[in-house]
């Protein structure tokens, strides 16, 4: 298993590689969950105009239409997202 296939979660948040553990308030005896990602999946980060970031898990074969549908299902009230 490669590092790219590992996904770490703590308190419902995806842990980003370059952030310090203290930012997530991980302490002694905290439980961090590791998931193994499918190599055909990608994570698309959607940032809304309000500054909210939404992480979408997609298959590399998904279409733009699928991306729009997935984003709409997660958050239908944000109308003008941009990607970064």
C-alpha distances in whole Angstrom, upper triangle without the diagonal:
4,7,8,6,8,11,14,17,20,24,23,22,18,18,18,16,20,22,23,22,26,26,25,27,24,26,26,25,23,21,18,16,12,11,8,10,11,10,14,15,16,18,21,23,27,30,33,36,37,34,31,28,26,22,22,19,20,19,19,22,24,27,29,31,28,27,31,31,28,29,32,31,29,32,35,38,36,38,37,34,32,29,28
4,5,5,7,11,13,17,20,23,22,21,17,16,16,14,17,19,21,21,25,24,23,26,23,25,26,25,24,21,18,16,13,12,9,10,11,10,14,14,15,16,20,21,25,27,31,34,35,31,29,26,24,21,21,18,19,18,18,21,23,26,28,30,27,26,30,30,27,28,32,31,29,31,35,37,35,36,35,32,30,27,25
4,5,5,8,10,14,17,21,20,18,14,13,12,10,13,16,17,17,21,21,20,22,20,22,23,23,21,19,15,14,11,11,9,10,12,11,15,14,14,15,18,19,23,25,28,31,32,28,27,23,22,19,19,17,19,19,19,22,23,26,27,30,27,25,28,29,26,26,30,29,27,30,33,35,33,34,33,29,28,24,23
4,6,8,11,14,18,21,19,17,13,13,12,10,13,16,18,19,22,21,20,23,21,24,25,25,23,21,17,15,12,11,9,8,10,8,12,11,10,11,15,16,20,22,26,29,29,26,24,21,19,16,16,14,15,15,15,18,20,23,24,26,23,22,25,26,23,23,27,26,24,27,30,32,30,31,30,26,25,21,20
4,7,10,13,17,20,18,17,13,13,13,12,16,18,20,20,23,23,21,24,22,24,25,24,22,19,16,13,10,8,5,5,7,7,10,10,10,11,15,17,21,23,27,30,30,27,25,21,20,16,16,13,14,14,14,18,19,22,23,26,23,21,25,25,22,23,26,25,23,26,29,32,30,32,31,27,26,23,22
4,7,10,13,17,16,14,11,11,11,11,14,16,17,16,20,20,18,20,18,21,21,21,18,16,12,10,7,6,5,6,9,10,13,12,12,12,16,17,21,23,26,30,30,26,24,21,19,16,16,14,16,16,17,21,21,24,25,27,24,23,26,26,22,23,27,25,23,26,29,31,30,32,31,27,27,23,22
4,7,10,13,12,10,7,8,9,10,13,14,16,15,18,17,15,18,16,19,20,19,16,14,10,8,6,5,6,7,10,12,14,12,12,11,14,15,18,20,23,27,26,23,21,17,16,12,13,12,14,16,17,20,21,23,24,26,23,21,24,24,20,21,24,23,20,23,26,28,26,29,28,25,24,21,20
4,7,10,10,8,6,5,8,9,12,12,13,12,15,14,12,14,12,15,16,16,13,10,7,6,5,6,9,10,14,16,18,15,15,13,16,16,19,21,24,27,26,23,20,17,16,14,15,14,17,19,21,24,24,27,27,28,25,23,26,26,22,22,25,24,21,23,27,28,27,30,29,26,25,23,22
4,7,6,5,5,6,9,11,14,13,14,12,14,13,10,12,11,14,16,15,11,9,6,5,6,8,11,12,16,18,20,17,16,14,17,16,18,20,22,25,24,21,18,16,15,13,15,14,18,20,22,25,24,27,27,28,25,23,25,25,21,21,23,22,19,21,25,26,25,28,28,25,25,23,22
4,5,5,7,7,11,13,15,13,13,10,12,11,8,9,8,11,13,12,8,7,5,6,9,11,15,16,20,22,24,21,20,17,19,18,20,21,23,26,24,21,19,17,16,15,17,17,21,23,26,29,28,30,30,31,28,25,27,27,23,23,25,23,20,22,26,27,26,29,29,26,26,25,24
4,6,9,10,13,16,18,15,15,13,13,12,9,10,9,12,15,13,10,9,8,9,12,14,17,18,22,24,26,22,22,19,20,19,20,21,22,25,23,21,18,16,16,15,18,18,22,25,27,30,28,31,30,31,28,26,27,26,23,22,24,22,19,20,24,25,24,28,28,25,26,25,25
4,7,9,13,16,18,16,17,15,16,14,11,13,13,16,18,17,13,11,10,9,12,12,16,16,19,22,23,19,19,16,17,16,17,18,20,23,21,19,16,14,13,12,14,15,18,21,24,27,25,27,27,27,24,22,23,23,19,18,20,19,15,17,21,22,21,25,25,22,24,22,22
4,6,9,13,14,12,14,12,14,11,9,11,12,15,18,17,14,12,10,10,12,12,15,16,19,21,22,18,17,14,15,13,15,16,18,21,19,17,14,12,11,10,13,14,18,21,23,26,24,26,25,26,23,21,22,22,19,18,20,19,15,17,21,22,20,24,24,21,21,20,19
4,6,10,12,11,13,12,14,12,10,13,13,16,19,18,15,13,10,10,10,10,13,13,16,17,19,15,14,11,13,12,14,15,18,21,20,17,14,12,11,9,11,12,15,18,20,23,22,24,24,25,22,20,22,22,18,17,20,19,16,18,22,23,21,24,24,20,20,18,17
4,6,9,8,9,9,11,10,8,11,11,14,17,17,14,13,9,10,10,11,14,14,17,18,20,17,15,13,15,13,16,17,20,23,22,18,16,14,13,12,14,15,18,20,22,25,24,27,26,28,25,22,25,25,22,21,24,23,20,21,25,26,24,27,26,22,22,20,18
4,6,6,9,10,12,10,10,13,13,17,19,20,17,16,13,13,13,14,15,15,18,18,20,17,15,12,14,12,15,16,19,22,21,17,16,13,14,12,15,15,18,20,21,24,24,26,25,27,25,22,24,25,22,21,24,24,21,22,26,26,24,26,25,21,20,18,16
4,6,8,10,13,12,12,15,14,17,19,20,18,17,14,14,13,14,15,15,18,18,20,18,16,14,16,15,18,19,22,25,24,21,19,16,17,15,17,17,20,21,22,25,25,27,27,29,27,24,27,28,25,24,27,27,24,26,29,30,27,29,28,24,23,20,17
4,7,9,12,11,12,15,15,18,20,22,19,19,16,17,17,18,19,19,22,21,23,21,18,16,18,16,19,19,22,24,24,20,20,17,18,17,20,20,22,24,24,28,28,30,29,31,29,26,29,30,27,26,29,29,26,27,30,31,28,30,28,25,23,20,17
4,7,8,7,8,11,12,15,17,19,17,17,15,16,16,18,20,20,23,23,25,23,20,18,19,16,19,19,22,23,22,19,18,16,18,17,20,21,24,26,26,30,29,31,30,32,30,27,29,30,27,25,29,29,25,26,29,30,27,29,28,24,23,21,18
4,5,6,8,9,9,12,14,17,15,16,14,16,17,20,21,22,26,26,28,25,23,21,22,20,23,22,25,26,25,21,21,19,20,20,23,24,27,29,29,33,33,34,34,36,34,30,32,33,30,29,32,31,28,29,32,32,30,32,31,28,27,25,22
4,5,5,6,6,8,11,13,11,12,11,14,15,18,20,21,25,26,28,25,24,21,23,21,23,23,26,28,26,23,21,20,21,20,23,23,27,29,30,33,33,35,34,36,34,31,33,33,30,29,32,31,27,28,32,32,30,33,32,29,28,26,24
4,5,5,6,8,11,14,12,14,13,16,18,21,23,25,28,29,31,28,27,24,25,23,25,24,26,28,26,22,21,20,22,21,25,26,29,32,33,36,35,37,36,38,36,33,34,35,32,30,33,32,28,29,33,32,31,34,33,30,29,28,25
4,5,8,11,14,16,14,15,14,17,18,20,23,24,27,28,30,27,24,21,22,20,21,20,22,24,22,19,18,17,19,19,22,23,27,30,31,34,33,35,33,35,33,30,31,32,29,27,29,29,25,26,29,29,27,30,29,26,26,24,22
4,5,9,13,14,11,12,11,13,15,18,20,21,25,26,28,25,23,20,21,19,21,20,22,24,22,19,17,16,17,17,20,21,25,28,29,33,31,33,32,34,31,28,30,30,27,25,28,27,23,24,28,28,26,29,29,26,26,24,22
4,6,10,12,9,11,11,15,17,20,23,24,28,29,31,28,27,24,25,23,24,24,25,27,25,22,20,20,21,21,24,25,28,31,33,36,35,37,36,37,35,32,33,33,30,29,31,30,26,27,30,30,29,32,32,29,29,28,26
4,7,8,6,8,8,12,14,18,21,22,26,28,30,27,26,23,25,23,25,25,27,29,27,24,22,21,22,21,24,24,28,30,32,35,34,37,36,37,35,32,34,34,30,29,32,31,27,28,32,32,31,34,34,31,31,29,27
4,6,5,9,10,14,17,20,23,25,29,30,33,30,29,27,29,27,29,29,31,33,31,28,26,25,25,25,28,28,31,34,35,39,38,40,40,41,38,36,37,38,34,33,35,34,30,32,35,35,34,38,37,34,34,33,31
4,6,9,11,15,17,21,24,26,30,31,34,32,31,29,31,30,32,32,34,37,34,31,29,28,28,27,30,30,33,35,37,40,40,42,42,44,41,38,40,40,36,36,38,36,33,35,38,39,38,41,41,38,38,36,34
4,6,9,13,15,19,22,25,28,30,33,31,30,29,31,30,32,33,35,37,35,32,30,28,28,27,29,29,32,34,36,39,39,42,42,43,39,37,39,39,35,35,37,35,32,34,37,38,37,41,41,38,38,36,35
4,6,10,13,16,20,22,26,28,30,28,27,25,28,26,29,29,31,33,31,29,26,25,24,23,26,25,29,31,33,36,36,38,38,39,36,34,36,35,31,31,33,31,28,30,34,34,34,37,37,34,34,33,31
4,6,10,13,16,19,23,25,27,25,25,23,26,25,27,28,30,33,31,28,26,24,23,21,23,23,26,28,30,33,33,36,36,37,33,31,33,33,29,29,31,29,26,28,32,33,32,36,36,33,33,31,30
4,7,10,13,16,19,21,24,21,21,19,22,22,24,25,28,31,29,26,23,21,20,18,20,20,23,25,27,30,29,32,32,34,30,28,31,30,26,26,29,27,24,26,30,31,30,33,33,30,30,28,27
4,7,10,13,16,19,21,19,19,18,21,20,23,25,27,30,29,26,23,21,19,17,18,17,20,22,24,27,27,30,30,31,28,26,28,28,24,24,27,25,22,25,29,30,29,32,32,29,29,27,26
4,7,10,13,15,18,16,16,16,19,20,23,25,27,31,30,27,24,21,20,17,17,16,18,20,22,25,25,28,29,30,26,25,28,27,23,24,27,25,23,26,29,31,30,33,32,29,29,26,25
4,6,10,12,15,13,14,14,17,18,21,24,26,30,29,27,24,21,18,15,15,13,15,16,18,21,21,25,26,27,23,22,25,24,21,22,25,23,21,24,27,29,29,31,31,28,28,25,24
4,7,9,12,11,12,13,17,19,22,25,28,31,31,28,26,22,20,16,16,13,15,15,16,19,20,23,25,26,23,22,25,24,21,23,26,24,22,25,29,31,30,32,32,28,28,25,24
4,6,8,7,9,10,14,16,19,22,25,29,29,26,24,20,18,14,13,10,11,11,13,15,16,20,21,23,19,18,22,21,18,20,23,22,20,23,26,29,28,29,29,25,25,22,22
4,5,5,8,11,14,17,20,24,26,30,31,28,26,22,19,16,14,10,10,9,10,13,14,18,20,21,18,18,21,21,18,20,23,22,21,24,27,30,28,30,29,26,26,23,23
4,5,8,11,14,17,20,24,27,30,31,29,26,23,20,17,15,12,11,9,9,12,14,17,19,21,18,18,22,22,19,21,24,24,23,26,28,31,29,30,30,26,25,22,22
4,7,10,13,16,19,23,26,29,30,28,26,22,20,16,14,10,8,6,6,8,10,14,16,18,15,15,19,19,17,19,22,21,21,24,26,29,28,28,28,25,24,21,21
4,7,10,13,16,19,22,26,27,25,22,19,16,12,10,7,5,4,6,9,9,13,15,16,13,13,16,16,14,16,19,18,18,21,23,26,24,25,25,21,21,18,18
4,6,10,13,16,19,23,24,22,19,16,13,10,8,6,5,6,6,10,10,13,13,16,13,11,15,16,13,14,18,18,17,19,21,24,22,23,22,19,18,14,14
4,6,10,13,16,19,20,18,16,12,10,6,5,5,6,9,9,13,12,14,14,16,13,11,14,15,12,12,16,16,14,16,19,21,19,20,19,16,15,12,12
4,6,10,13,16,18,15,14,10,8,6,5,7,7,10,10,13,12,13,12,14,12,9,11,13,11,10,14,15,13,14,17,19,16,17,16,12,11,8,9
4,6,10,13,14,12,10,7,6,5,6,9,11,14,14,17,15,16,14,16,15,11,13,15,12,10,14,15,13,13,16,17,14,16,14,10,9,7,7
4,6,10,11,10,8,6,5,6,7,11,12,16,16,18,16,16,13,15,14,10,11,13,11,8,11,13,11,11,13,14,11,12,10,7,6,5,7
4,7,8,6,6,4,6,9,11,14,16,19,20,22,19,19,16,18,17,14,13,16,14,11,13,15,13,12,14,13,10,11,9,6,6,6,7
4,5,5,5,6,8,11,13,17,18,22,22,24,21,20,17,18,18,15,13,16,15,11,12,15,12,10,12,10,7,8,6,4,6,8,10
4,5,7,10,12,15,17,20,22,25,26,27,24,23,20,21,21,18,16,19,18,14,15,18,16,13,14,12,8,9,6,6,7,10,12
4,6,9,11,15,17,21,23,27,27,29,26,26,22,23,23,20,18,20,19,15,16,18,15,13,14,11,9,10,9,9,11,13,14
4,6,10,13,16,19,21,25,26,28,25,25,22,23,23,19,18,20,19,15,17,19,16,13,16,14,11,13,11,9,10,11,12
4,7,10,13,16,19,23,24,26,23,23,21,21,21,17,17,18,16,13,14,16,12,11,13,12,10,12,12,9,11,12,12
4,7,10,13,16,19,20,23,20,21,19,20,18,15,15,17,14,11,14,15,12,11,14,14,11,14,13,10,10,10,10
4,6,10,13,16,18,20,18,18,16,17,15,12,13,14,11,8,11,12,8,9,12,13,11,13,13,10,11,10,11
4,7,10,13,15,17,15,17,15,17,14,11,13,14,10,9,13,13,10,11,15,16,14,16,16,12,13,11,12
4,6,10,12,14,12,13,13,14,11,8,10,11,7,7,11,11,9,11,14,16,15,16,16,13,13,12,13
4,7,10,12,10,13,13,14,11,9,12,12,9,10,13,13,11,14,17,19,18,20,20,16,17,14,15
4,6,8,7,9,10,12,8,7,11,11,8,10,14,13,13,16,18,21,19,20,20,17,17,15,16
4,5,5,9,11,13,10,10,13,13,11,14,17,16,16,19,21,24,23,23,23,20,20,17,18
4,6,8,11,13,11,11,14,15,14,16,19,19,19,21,23,26,24,24,23,21,20,17,18
4,7,10,11,10,11,14,14,14,16,19,19,20,22,23,26,25,25,24,22,21,19,20
4,7,8,6,7,10,11,10,13,15,15,16,19,19,23,21,21,21,19,19,17,19
4,5,5,6,9,10,11,12,14,15,17,18,19,22,20,19,19,17,17,16,18
4,5,5,6,9,10,10,12,14,15,16,16,19,17,16,16,14,14,13,16
4,5,5,6,9,10,10,12,14,15,15,18,17,15,16,15,15,15,18
4,5,5,6,8,10,10,12,14,14,18,17,16,17,15,16,15,18
4,5,5,6,8,10,11,12,13,16,14,14,14,12,13,12,15
4,6,5,6,9,10,10,10,13,12,11,12,10,12,12,16
4,5,5,6,9,10,9,13,13,13,14,13,15,15,19
4,5,5,6,9,10,13,13,14,15,13,15,14,17
4,5,5,6,7,10,9,10,11,9,12,12,15
4,5,5,5,8,8,9,11,11,14,15,18
4,6,6,10,11,12,15,14,17,17,20
4,7,9,10,12,14,13,15,16,18
4,6,6,9,11,10,14,15,18
4,6,7,11,11,14,16,19
4,6,9,11,14,17,20
4,6,7,11,13,16
4,6,10,13,16
4,7,10,13
4,7,10
4,7
4
